Amino acid sequence: MKPGLGFVFWMHLALIVIFLSSPFWINYKIIFIGIILYYIQLVVFGNCILTIKQFNSKKQEETVYGFILEKLRVKFNKKFVSRFVDYILPWIILFVAIIIQ
């Protein structure tokens, strides 16, 4: 089954928008708890639950960000995007939240 723009994609996108905008309206302590829960999910399931559902794959290189970049025909490194999304972006979001709040 090929991933598409179905319900899981839109739910995934909505959660990403919430996460990216979170420094402006969610307390940084709650953001920190969310990051920890995200990492627990990665350890337990091997990848984001929604990503596994959307792509029917546990490969950590598969991300919704990569899916969007592919649809936009942007050249990118899947491994870099995956690592950035999992290990850098959450801490940038937390840092921005701490600075703003």
Salt bridges, closest charged atoms under 4 A:
GLU62 OE2 - LYS78 NZ 3.49
GLU70 OE2 - LYS78 NZ 3.63
